[in-house]
Amino acid sequence: MTPKKTAWQIGALLVLTAIIIVIVRQQKTIPFQHNTGFIFGTIYNITYQSDNDLQTEIEGELKKVDESLSTFNKTSTISKINQGKDVKVDDMFAEVFSLGENIAKETDGAFDMTVAPMVNTWGFGFKTGKEPSKAVVDSLRNIVGYQKIKMEKKHIIKQNPNTMLDCSAIAKGFGSDVVAKFLRQKGIKNFMIEIGGEIVTYGLNEKRVPWKIGVTKPVDDSLNNQQEIQTILNVTNKAMATSGNYRKFYYKNGKKYAHTIDPKTGYPVQHNILSSTVFADNCATADAYATAFMVTGLDGAKKILAKHPELMAYFIYANQNGKNAVWYSPKLRKKIVN
């Protein structure tokens, strides 16, 4: 190697080093913004490194999701479909419907966007003072089932006009994904998005280390006043969603009823999983699978996970002695902080 070539390489290395130093210094001086608000009937918390406060624009993105997928918004795309109107669905709805349909197939119907009538009928605390009769449950089974609805050329086709759609088990995760996409388009490298417990992380936090996310310990707390942490995970460039029967339940005649309804049987599940946390490349996927695993139970969840190595899960469940136990994907072991 000639001295001239060596000098050129050293010079190029010095220039590259100087550029990296400048970028690192800029990253350290750019402040982190903290936005909090209310959307989809829940609270959101978004932290991101940017010179500009983008909350107004972020809420604009979330409003688009609300106008597409919110059943509480009577003029949304999904509400119009549930009202029996023939509408050409928007791109967001089409994306979520296709993803939900695929996960329904992968979980043999444990995740099902048509389950809403069953959930509404059971309610929390048996609004009518008694549990639904077998006849009522059987009638609902006639209109519930992901196979009973499909999308053709961006139009929703129902076998039964009484079949309804509810994306509540995937919409918050999708909303987190939409905000993440928006922030990336703005060139933002470090952020954490949390909408009702559905989370997307990217890059590093304010301390220049990976984001740390806590998994809540299952306790009998139907009002969700207690937030004791079961474990803390180092998670970055991943999405995370949690579903848990311990947050929404009620007792009737000495029996504990979960908020999770099995779409096939029409009855609340009585499985041993208390908390289902799923990690995926996008939050909508994590959200849907976390719900599905509450229906399948631990053994069923393990079988599905074996077919999907791109997913990781952390389950808190009740063992044979009624005590809380933990099972998690082997790939998560190195991410556990405590």
C-alpha positions as CSV (number, residue, x, y, z in Angstrom):
1,M,0.0,0.0,0.0
2,T,1.5,3.3,-1.1
3,P,1.9,6.2,1.4
4,K,-0.4,8.4,-0.7
5,K,-3.2,5.8,-0.5
6,T,-2.7,5.3,3.2
7,A,-2.9,9.1,3.8
8,W,-6.1,9.3,1.8
9,Q,-7.7,6.5,3.8
10,I,-6.7,8.1,7.1
11,G,-8.1,11.4,5.9
12,A,-11.4,9.8,4.9
13,L,-11.6,8.0,8.3
14,L,-11.0,11.3,10.1
15,V,-13.8,13.0,8.1
16,L,-16.2,10.1,8.8
17,T,-15.3,10.3,12.5
18,A,-15.9,14.0,12.6
19,I,-19.3,13.6,10.9
20,I,-20.3,10.9,13.5
21,I,-19.2,13.1,16.4
22,V,-21.3,16.0,15.0
23,I,-24.4,13.7,14.6
24,V,-24.0,12.4,18.1
25,R,-23.7,15.9,19.5
26,Q,-26.8,17.0,17.6
27,Q,-28.7,14.0,18.9
28,K,-27.8,14.9,22.5
29,T,-28.8,18.5,22.1
30,I,-32.2,17.8,20.4
31,P,-34.9,17.8,23.2
32,F,-37.4,15.1,23.8
33,Q,-41.1,16.1,23.5
34,H,-43.7,14.6,25.7
35,N,-47.3,14.5,24.5
36,T,-50.3,13.2,26.4
37,G,-54.0,13.2,25.4
38,F,-57.2,11.2,25.0
39,I,-58.1,9.1,22.0
40,F,-60.1,5.9,21.3
41,G,-61.6,6.1,24.8
42,T,-58.2,5.9,26.4
43,I,-55.1,7.9,27.3
44,Y,-52.1,8.2,25.0
45,N,-48.5,9.0,26.0
46,I,-45.9,9.8,23.2
47,T,-42.3,10.7,23.8
48,Y,-40.0,11.6,20.8
49,Q,-36.8,13.4,20.1
50,S,-37.6,16.5,18.0
51,D,-37.0,20.3,18.0
52,N,-40.7,20.7,17.3
53,D,-43.8,19.7,19.2
54,L,-45.8,17.7,16.8
55,Q,-48.9,16.9,19.0
56,T,-51.4,18.7,16.7
57,E,-50.1,16.7,13.7
58,I,-50.0,13.5,15.7
59,E,-53.6,13.9,16.8
60,G,-54.5,14.6,13.1
61,E,-53.1,11.2,12.3
62,L,-55.0,9.5,15.1
63,K,-58.2,11.3,14.0
64,K,-57.9,9.5,10.7
65,V,-57.8,6.2,12.5
66,D,-60.8,7.2,14.6
67,E,-62.8,8.2,11.4
68,S,-62.0,4.7,10.0
69,L,-62.2,2.3,12.9
70,S,-64.0,3.7,15.9
71,T,-67.4,2.2,16.7
72,F,-68.0,5.2,19.0
73,N,-67.8,7.6,16.0
74,K,-71.2,7.2,14.4
75,T,-69.9,8.5,11.1
76,S,-66.8,6.3,10.9
77,T,-66.3,3.7,8.1
78,I,-66.9,0.8,10.5
79,S,-70.0,2.4,12.0
80,K,-71.5,2.9,8.5
81,I,-70.8,-0.8,7.8
82,N,-72.5,-1.8,11.0
83,Q,-75.4,0.4,10.1
84,G,-75.8,-1.7,6.9
85,K,-74.6,0.9,4.5
86,D,-72.7,-0.1,1.4
87,V,-69.5,2.0,1.5
88,K,-66.2,1.7,-0.2
89,V,-63.8,1.3,2.7
90,D,-60.7,3.6,3.2
91,D,-57.2,2.3,3.0
92,M,-56.8,2.1,6.8
93,F,-59.9,0.0,7.2
94,A,-58.8,-2.3,4.3
95,E,-55.4,-2.8,5.9
96,V,-56.7,-3.6,9.4
97,F,-59.5,-5.9,8.0
98,S,-57.0,-7.9,5.9
99,L,-54.6,-8.2,8.9
100,G,-57.4,-9.2,11.2
101,E,-58.8,-11.7,8.8
102,N,-55.3,-13.3,8.4
103,I,-54.8,-13.5,12.2
104,A,-58.3,-15.0,12.6
105,K,-57.2,-17.8,10.3
106,E,-53.8,-18.3,12.0
107,T,-55.5,-18.6,15.4
108,D,-58.5,-20.7,14.2
109,G,-60.9,-17.9,15.1
110,A,-59.6,-17.1,18.6
111,F,-59.2,-13.6,17.2
112,D,-62.4,-12.5,15.6
113,M,-63.5,-9.0,14.7
114,T,-67.2,-10.0,14.7
115,V,-67.4,-11.0,18.3
116,A,-68.8,-7.7,19.5
117,P,-72.5,-8.8,19.9
118,M,-71.4,-11.5,22.3
119,V,-69.3,-9.1,24.3
120,N,-72.1,-6.6,24.4
121,T,-74.7,-9.2,25.5
122,W,-72.6,-10.5,28.4
123,G,-71.5,-7.0,29.4
124,F,-69.7,-6.4,32.7
125,G,-71.7,-7.5,35.7
126,F,-74.7,-8.9,33.7
127,K,-76.6,-5.7,33.0
128,T,-79.9,-7.6,33.1
129,G,-79.1,-9.3,36.4
130,K,-78.6,-12.7,34.9
131,E,-76.3,-14.4,32.4
132,P,-77.5,-14.8,28.8
133,S,-79.6,-18.0,28.2
134,K,-78.3,-20.8,26.0
135,A,-80.8,-19.8,23.3
136,V,-79.5,-16.2,23.2
137,V,-75.9,-17.4,23.0
138,D,-76.8,-19.9,20.2
139,S,-78.6,-17.1,18.3
140,L,-75.5,-14.9,18.5
141,R,-73.3,-17.8,17.2
142,N,-75.3,-17.6,14.0
143,I,-74.0,-14.0,13.3
144,V,-70.6,-14.2,14.9
145,G,-67.6,-15.7,13.0
146,Y,-64.9,-14.2,10.8
147,Q,-65.9,-16.6,7.9
148,K,-69.3,-14.8,7.8
149,I,-67.8,-11.6,6.4
150,K,-65.3,-10.7,3.7
151,M,-64.0,-7.8,1.7
152,E,-64.3,-7.6,-2.1
153,K,-63.0,-4.7,-4.0
154,K,-63.0,-2.6,-0.8
155,H,-66.6,-3.4,-0.1
156,I,-67.6,-5.5,2.9
157,I,-69.9,-8.5,2.1
158,K,-71.9,-10.0,5.0
159,Q,-73.6,-13.4,5.0
160,N,-76.0,-12.0,7.6
161,P,-76.9,-8.3,7.8
162,N,-76.8,-8.5,11.6
163,T,-73.2,-9.4,11.7
164,M,-71.2,-6.5,13.2
165,L,-67.5,-5.5,13.2
166,D,-65.5,-4.3,16.1
167,C,-61.8,-3.5,15.8
168,S,-61.2,-2.6,19.4
169,A,-58.8,-5.5,19.9
170,I,-56.5,-4.2,17.1
171,A,-57.3,-0.5,16.6
172,K,-55.2,0.9,19.4
173,G,-52.2,-1.1,18.2
174,F,-52.8,0.1,14.7
175,G,-53.1,3.7,16.0
176,S,-49.6,3.3,17.6
177,D,-48.3,2.0,14.2
178,V,-49.7,5.0,12.4
179,V,-48.0,7.5,14.8
180,A,-44.8,5.5,14.5
181,K,-44.9,5.7,10.7
182,F,-45.6,9.5,10.9
183,L,-42.6,10.1,13.2
184,R,-40.3,8.0,11.0
185,Q,-41.4,10.1,8.0
186,K,-40.4,13.2,10.0
187,G,-36.9,11.7,10.3
188,I,-37.3,11.1,14.1
189,K,-35.0,8.3,15.2
190,N,-35.9,7.9,18.9
191,F,-39.5,7.6,20.2
192,M,-41.9,5.6,22.4
193,I,-45.6,5.6,21.6
194,E,-48.2,4.2,24.1
195,I,-51.9,4.2,23.4
196,G,-54.0,2.4,26.1
197,G,-51.1,0.1,26.9
198,E,-50.2,-0.7,23.3
199,I,-46.6,0.3,22.7
200,V,-44.1,1.0,19.9
201,T,-40.5,1.8,20.6
202,Y,-37.7,2.9,18.3
203,G,-34.1,3.9,18.9
204,L,-33.1,5.1,22.4
205,N,-34.6,7.0,25.3
206,E,-33.5,10.3,26.8
207,K,-30.7,8.5,28.7
208,R,-29.3,7.1,25.4
209,V,-30.2,3.5,26.4
210,P,-32.9,1.1,25.0
211,W,-36.4,1.8,26.1
212,K,-37.5,-0.1,29.3
213,I,-41.1,-1.4,29.3
214,G,-42.8,-2.8,32.4
215,V,-45.3,-5.7,32.4
216,T,-48.0,-5.2,35.0
217,K,-48.4,-7.8,37.6
218,P,-51.9,-9.5,37.5
219,V,-54.0,-8.5,40.6
220,D,-57.7,-8.7,41.2
221,D,-58.2,-5.0,40.3
222,S,-61.3,-4.5,38.1
223,L,-60.9,-0.7,38.5
224,N,-57.3,-0.9,37.3
225,N,-56.1,1.3,40.3
226,Q,-53.0,-0.9,41.0
227,Q,-50.1,-0.8,38.7
228,E,-47.5,-3.1,40.4
229,I,-44.8,-4.2,37.9
230,Q,-44.1,-7.9,37.3
231,T,-41.0,-7.4,35.3
232,I,-39.1,-4.9,33.2
233,L,-37.9,-5.5,29.6
234,N,-35.4,-3.8,27.5
235,V,-37.3,-3.3,24.3
236,T,-36.5,-1.2,21.2
237,N,-37.5,-1.2,17.6
238,K,-40.4,-3.5,18.6
239,A,-44.1,-3.2,19.2
240,M,-45.7,-4.6,22.4
241,A,-49.3,-5.2,23.4
242,T,-50.9,-6.7,26.5
243,S,-54.3,-8.2,27.2
244,G,-55.4,-9.4,30.6
245,N,-58.5,-10.8,32.3
246,Y,-57.3,-9.5,35.6
247,R,-58.1,-5.9,34.6
248,K,-61.7,-6.5,33.5
249,F,-63.7,-9.1,35.3
250,Y,-66.7,-9.6,37.6
251,Y,-68.0,-12.2,40.0
252,K,-71.4,-13.8,39.7
253,N,-72.6,-16.5,42.1
254,G,-69.1,-16.9,43.3
255,K,-67.6,-17.4,39.9
256,K,-65.1,-15.2,38.2
257,Y,-66.0,-14.1,34.6
258,A,-63.4,-12.7,32.3
259,H,-63.9,-9.9,29.8
260,T,-62.6,-12.2,27.1
261,I,-65.3,-14.0,25.1
262,D,-64.6,-17.1,23.1
263,P,-66.1,-16.4,19.6
264,K,-66.7,-20.1,19.0
265,T,-68.6,-20.9,22.2
266,G,-70.1,-17.5,23.0
267,Y,-69.1,-17.9,26.6
268,P,-66.4,-16.2,28.7
269,V,-63.1,-18.1,28.6
270,Q,-61.9,-19.8,31.8
271,H,-58.3,-20.4,30.8
272,N,-55.2,-20.1,33.0
273,I,-53.6,-17.1,31.3
274,L,-54.0,-13.9,33.4
275,S,-51.8,-11.6,31.3
276,S,-50.8,-12.0,27.6
277,T,-48.1,-9.8,26.3
278,V,-46.9,-10.1,22.7
279,F,-44.0,-8.5,20.9
280,A,-44.1,-8.1,17.1
281,D,-42.7,-5.9,14.3
282,N,-46.0,-3.9,14.4
283,C,-48.4,-3.1,17.2
284,A,-51.6,-4.1,15.4
285,T,-50.3,-7.6,15.0
286,A,-49.1,-7.7,18.7
287,D,-52.5,-6.4,19.8
288,A,-54.5,-9.0,17.9
289,Y,-52.4,-12.0,19.0
290,A,-52.4,-10.8,22.6
291,T,-56.2,-11.0,22.5
292,A,-56.2,-14.3,20.7
293,F,-53.9,-15.9,23.3
294,M,-56.3,-15.0,26.1
295,V,-58.8,-17.2,24.2
296,T,-56.6,-20.1,23.3
297,G,-55.0,-20.5,26.7
298,L,-51.3,-21.3,27.4
299,D,-51.0,-24.6,25.5
300,G,-52.8,-23.2,22.5
301,A,-50.7,-20.1,22.5
302,K,-47.5,-22.1,22.6
303,K,-48.6,-24.0,19.5
304,I,-49.3,-20.8,17.6
305,L,-46.0,-19.2,18.6
306,A,-44.1,-22.3,17.4
307,K,-45.5,-21.5,13.9
308,H,-44.6,-17.8,14.2
309,P,-41.0,-17.3,15.2
310,E,-41.3,-13.6,14.4
311,L,-43.5,-13.3,17.5
312,M,-42.4,-13.3,21.2
313,A,-44.7,-13.6,24.2
314,Y,-44.6,-13.2,27.9
315,F,-47.4,-14.9,29.8
316,I,-48.4,-14.7,33.5
317,Y,-50.7,-17.6,34.3
318,A,-52.2,-19.5,37.2
319,N,-50.5,-22.8,37.8
320,Q,-52.1,-26.0,39.2
321,N,-51.8,-24.7,42.7
322,G,-53.5,-21.4,41.8
323,K,-50.3,-19.5,42.1
324,N,-49.0,-17.0,39.6
325,A,-46.3,-18.4,37.2
326,V,-44.5,-17.1,34.2
327,W,-43.7,-18.4,30.7
328,Y,-41.9,-16.5,28.0
329,S,-40.4,-17.0,24.6
330,P,-36.7,-18.0,24.9
331,K,-35.7,-15.0,22.8
332,L,-37.0,-12.7,25.5
333,R,-34.6,-14.0,28.1
334,K,-31.8,-11.5,27.3
335,K,-34.2,-8.6,27.3
336,I,-35.4,-9.1,30.9
337,V,-34.0,-6.5,33.2
338,N,-35.2,-7.9,36.5
